[in-house]
Structure formats: structure tokens, C-alpha cells
Amino acid sequence: MAELPAIKRRLIEQGVDLIDVGAGDADFPPPEVAVKALTRALQDPAMSRYAFQLGLPAFREAAAAYMQRRFGVSVDPFKELHPLLGSKEGIAHLATAVLNPGDVAIVPVPGYAVYHGGTVLADAEPYLYNLTPRNDFLLELDGIPADVLKRAKLVYLNYPNNPTAAVAPREYLERVIAACRTHDLVLAYDNPYCEITFDGYVAPSIFEIPGAMDVAVEFHSLSKSFCMAGWRLGWAVGRADRIAALARVKNYVDTGAFLAVQAAGAEVMKQAERIASGYAAQFKERRDAILPALRANGFEVEPPRATLYVWIPLPDGLASAAFQKRALEDVGVVTLPGSAFGAGAEGFFRIALTVPIPRLIEATERLGKVLATV
Ligand SMILES: Cc1ncc(COP(=O)(O)O)c(C=O)c1O
């Protein structure tokens, strides 16, 4: 994945009509209110100063007000919520805050690479748990050996899920919270896709589950639901002592997200539900257009109820990296192979709904040609 930007550049220079449905980074413009607020904030010299860990109080307050409005979760914006330079940064640093060398972190595969990376950078040991269609892509703590659970300090969960698009039933989340309490585990609940949901499904915050505040730190992001990936803004929510530990680590490595971006984020969060539902409707149109096209081209897919991803099984024995390479080099389509999300994710590839419908259909037809000749 790290090499992809350079390969893409080379192919474009060679004149290839590339369709990039790899990264989860949609082409929709950012919210108008964000652009206006940023433009305004840039005129204020105070916005060019260090944010420090406090950041812009108005952003903290707007994010906390959204948590209350949207999930019924009441948090202190200054003690139980912390601004992040995108949620990736916070997820990586939570591992440093929670794990000591030799501790175990439970990492879902497939999963966002930072769970594994943050664990390794903290000198801790990842325990890889395979999410498969057989377990509805749910990580069941009961299925983990007792000696691993004894050494484990942290577990990562992400629903709605990247890349499988799976969602977590409430009873499942209740089971997870109970198990985290029993085994004294911190739950890193990664929730950047909570507003990209379809067909009446509404994704919860983990803090809607009783007892979650004892164990969980939840991560939110403006990248996906609000199409502001490059702005680098998100936040973490959790018990005051865990948020303080995260802030302490961050204090050594960053000096806060650009204040003008936080000012824009505050305006977005004030209207979050309206803005996000507009984007979700557009992702749904893309999802509804690509599913029949995928089926017509030989791919078997279930309709995702959330996220901007379609997670597609490959025929038995076809290596996902080989399929991705052919897709890229023979027909100019960038996808992500299951193997990029860990060996346990072999047998699938991911398409992101990040380009307009005609390009999605074109990509699907090109991929169908590859499938027909492998
Ligand atoms: C599951 C998941 N978590 C977190 C992130 C990070 O988002 P950001 O750092 O842009 O907020 C991503 C981005 O792809 C993701 O897929």
C-alpha cells in the first residue's frame, strides 16, 4: 500500500486511464460550512499560533454536543474528550499510553493497519484474530485462549467495519463490554464510519452500551463521514484518566491540530447530522449502482449496510495480491487486496466508493475482464 502512490504516478505518466477505488478517500467536496469557516479563521492571527493539547475549546464543545445529541452520551469536553490530528494519530498513540513492552493487544484481521502498527511500535505483541463471514466478521473475545487474555491489555474493534463493511449488533457490543470488564481490557472502539449507514441502519457509539465508560476509548473522525480526510481532524472520547494518558503521550509528539481547522471542525459538528446524511445518501447511490454491475461481471456480493466499501470474495485459490496486480497493470484499476489487511484476509478485495457512478461501473467492467481470464 505504501508503494501505491508512486506506482499510480508512473502509470498516469504512461497515459493509463487509471480508476482509483483503492484508498477510502472520496472525491466529494468538503462541507461548504467548513470551507467558509476555515477561510474566516485564516484571517485571525491567533489561529496561526500553537493549538497545544487544549486545542480550540469551541471544537471540543461542538464535538461533545454532537455526542450528546446524536448518541445521548454526555461527556466533559475538557476531561473526557480530546482533539486529534485525525483519528489514526490517536489510535496509534493510545497503544503507547496503554501498553507496556510484552503486553498483548488483540488485533482484528482484516483491520486498519494502525492497530497492528501501534502495537508493534509500543513494543507490545499483537494477537491476530481473523474476522470471517463465518463469524459475521465479529471478534469474539470468548474464542481467545485464556493465557492470551491474561496478558492482553487492549483490544481494537471497528464497526461499521473497514474493510468488510460489517456492522455490530447491540447484543454483541454488550457481550464485548462484559468481556472487557472481566478480563480488564481497554477497548479501542474505532468509529469513523458511524454516519455512513444505509437502509435505516443507525450505528451506535460504544458509550450507548452500559458500562462502556469503564473500558472503552472511542475514536471519531471528520475524514469519512464529512469528507475532510486531508484536513486531519478527529477526536477521542473516554474516561478522564485514559484521555489524560493519551494527552500525555501526544504532548511529546505533537502540538495540536491547526486551530483554523479546529474552527472549521466546530462549525461542521454543529450541523453534523445534516451534513453527514447528505454524503451518506450519495454513497448509497453509488452502492446501489455498483452492486448489480459487480454481479453482472461475475462477483458475488452482499449489500453493505454501512461504510464506503464493498468487500468482495474472490474465487477459491485466487491470490488477492495477484488479482490486484493484474487489475492495476492490465486494466488500470486500483483496488486493495485482502492481503494488504493481513494474511487472514486473503481471498477478498476491497472497492471504495470514491469515484462517480460511471467510473465505478467502468471499473467493475474492467475488473470483470480480469476475473474472466484468471
Ligand atoms: C477503520 C479506520 N479507522 C481510522 C481511520 C483513520 O482516519 P483519519 O486518521 O483520517 O481520521 C481510517 C482511515 O482509513 C479507518 O479506515
The ligand as a Gaussian input file, in Angstrom:
#p B3LYP/6-31G(d) Opt

LIG

0 1
 C      -11.055000       1.982000      10.401000
 C      -10.356000       3.284000      10.277000
 N      -10.017000       3.942000      11.382000
 C       -9.383000       5.120000      11.326000
 C       -9.045000       5.683000      10.116000
 C       -8.245000       6.959000      10.126000
 O       -8.930000       8.064000       9.769000
 P       -8.323000       9.501000       9.982000
 O       -6.962000       9.389000      10.586000
 O       -8.292000      10.119000       8.641000
 O       -9.270000      10.169000      10.953000
 C       -9.351000       5.021000       8.929000
 C       -8.939000       5.566000       7.639000
 O       -8.926000       4.927000       6.622000
 C      -10.042000       3.798000       9.016000
 O      -10.397000       3.119000       7.922000

